[in-house]
Amino acid sequence: MRSILVLILLAVLAPIHAHVGTKLVYFEGDSGSYRVRVSIRPPEVVPGLAQINVRVLKGDVTQIGVLPVKWDAGRVGAPPPDLCTAVPGETNLYTAQLWFMDMGAYSVFVDLDGKAGKATAIVPLNSISTRRLGMPRWMATLFTVTGGLLIILLVTIINTAVRDGVLAQGIGPDKTRRRLGYLAMVVAAVVLTSALARGKVWWDKVDREFRNERLFKPLQVQAQIKDQRVELDLASIRHDMRDRTVLVADHGKLMHLFLVHKTSGALAHLHPQRLKDDLFAAELTALPAGTYTLFADITHESGLTQTLLSEIEIPTSLPSRTLSDPDDSTWLTNAGPALSTAAQVTVPLAGALSVNWLEPAGLVADGEAVLRFEVLAGDGRPAPIEPYLGMWAHLIIVSEDHQVFTHLHPGGTVSMAAQDLFAQRERQRSGKQSLDVICGRPERELVFPYSFPKAGRYRMYLQTRALGQIITAAFEVTVVGNHG
Amino acid sequence: MQTQVAEFPLTSATASRTTASVPWFCLAAVFAATCIPIGALWDISWHSTIGRDTFWTPAHIMIHLGGVIPAFAASWLIFRNTFTTEENRVPGVRVWGFHGPLGAWVIVWGALAMLLSAPFDDWWHNAYGLDVEILSPPHVVLAMGMYAVAIGALLLVLSWQNRAENPKLGSLLFIYAAGVLLTMSTIIITEESYPNQQHGGTFYKVSCMIYPTYLVATARAARIRWAATGAAAVYTVLILLMNWVLPLFEARPLLAPIYNPLDRMVPPGFPLLLIVPAILIDLLMHGFRHRKGFWWDTLLALLLGLTFLGSLLAVQWPFSKFLISPVAENWFFAGNQMWPYWINMGDNKYRFWGLERNPLTFQALAIAALIACVKSRLVLGVANWMRRVQR
């Protein structure tokens, strides 16, 4: 599925040093007879270098190659694979770097070779610029001082060239030549200053174009509440979408819409229908009054995924109603208080079910976090879970300030629809694969590889289906900084 | 104080400090500066074919050598000149307490600019991504440094030529250095000079802005005939050699997306036929050799500008049509073989581009002619100084 780090508009407009974190792309799944966990740190600026890590979880792999594949070029338009090197001190971890040269939908193809033969895992990701780098003060000072010295030196050279250049050695300049020298110096200073000013205008233009055309910013979509339904109009952002391909269904839905209450954390996971070309709408059921942040996940035919943003106000609590889409769900509160121990956090749910978050301690920003859960029945045995929206489980992670939003699955943070699109384009078997092959059937634990992009408080919502019901368990999380 | 200005022809007094053979620093500077355009063309081919590079690619090393060798030679010259006795000095000027030939100072300045461009370029890549275009602000700083190194080498040779009793050898070296500079200038405006752009107005305006500078200056400052032709010949031979040598090497893209599969290093493309305007410029300059002075030079500049534009148009217009045709797609003309791996040109390679937005109108031609004439006049003024430079 997908994982998109979202900055709300406030963060986008914040000063450039207001760092909100990096994003890592995770994929964990079976590929042929092997099982791998791939993590990719995409470049923050494109063209740039991505860091690829491949951990072999199952199978005897002798060689791993990785290559970047752009959606409209395919594997035939990719270079030969780069071979991963083993990470010293690790037995099953391999690493490589790949250049991403273009903006848009890419996949990293991970070629696995070993005793069980060859296999390829496809890890789709967005190749986008997400950061505008400011120049450190020391560097600006260095450039100013050395640049200034160079200009003074050049002006001095021009002065001496005009004053003394044509004189035989040992003969000094007369008054006229001195004046000519000074005049040349002034002219050179004016020309150089003009050139510098022109250079600054050029630089500003490049920077402006980068910010307006290449820097990826989450799009603000128009939303409103009407007749107890939420409507989103994409017409106003159509031009800014950066991807001209049509929207495709991810898990059978064109849009996955999440409404998150600003204070209570109440959640609605809805799937709006397209009413007209750019108008989407979804029915609402019981939700408390207040301000909500809207996160709308969409997938383009290219494989590019985006999260659209909005904010709505629900003035009075909405009454309960039956939703026409059986896959829509809401969460208002857990059935009881969570019980925390060093080993796990247990959240009780209705119907005597409970969800355990195992090994909850030690979450560090920007580090690899493997989030493990189990769903238990009333007798303490694992409850039989069923696919929900084509996946065994969904995990929605929202930071307290709503600046970070992620929607992931046991297969990682990648978009399964994008993965299928890439696979279909390469005419591989992925489009016909069963769910088991794509992300592995969990025996007891639901495992989500993830990396929290920044320190702070988060809320995680685990969603799955058990006993015929969609169940949602919410967990409070505190992530510490990677230095603290 | 009495001032003695060296006027053409040189007096024996002003030529007193010359040597019969070419000074080592002139040779080192000029031939090392040659590494710059060759390295740059190699590097462009590398980026267009392979894409992926490091600081230590052969092309980069060649460019750096083109800066480092002249910089060391110039620094040594300044050091030696500063701390040696008056009679052992190479003629030069004093800057900030140090003494050295003008050319050496310009080379040092160029090397420092190249050095400064490195962290600037690195920051630029981090801020805006690895650039795939030739022109970016840090690349312009680098190009200014490269230009300065080549100009410095040229000044070293010029002052030696102007002090020599027999300036022929110096003139030949000067013409070669001017050809190297001309080659560098064509590289800088590569993105405005593809054959597919040579029916548009911009190409002729840019050409009139750039090329008369080198051809006219060379013709005026050299002490032998056919100087502009010689410089244009150096440019033509350098580009032809790169055109024919680079595709001999197998290579393939190592970056994605690849829209144009390649298996050989791409060539820079057939050189412009600057040799034709250069011959006419030499003939004109020779015809005006006895007519000196501001107004004669102004008239000459007018004729030079119009001649340059007219002859360039006359040869390049039909030749570009040939170059973009399938007939030119062979090893000799290297037609349509310069396109990088990231562009699938399709039928666009057989068309002239942007003729709707940028047609070659009478107005565009008039502007180009004006640019060529004004540029020629300014260059004649500078070249008169170059012809007399002693230090």
Interface residues (C-beta under 8 A of the other chain):
Chain A: P43 V45 V46 P47 G48 L67 P68 V69 K70 D72 A73 V76 G77 A78 P79 P80 W99 M101 D102 Y106 S129 R132 L133 M135 M139 L142 F143 T146 G147 L150 L153 L154 T156 I157 T160 A161 V162 D164 G165 V166 L167 A168 Q169 G170 I171 G172 P173 D174 R177 G199 W202 W203 V206 D207 F210 R214
Chain B: M1 Q2 T3 Q4 V5 A6 A13 T14 S16 R17 G51 R52 E86 R89 P91 G92 V93 R94 V95 W96 L102 W105 V106 W109 L112 A113 L116 P119 F120 W123 N126 A127 Y128 G129 L130 D131 V132 S136 P137 V140 R252 P253 L254 L255 A256 P257 I258 Y259 W342 W385 R388 V389 Q390 R391
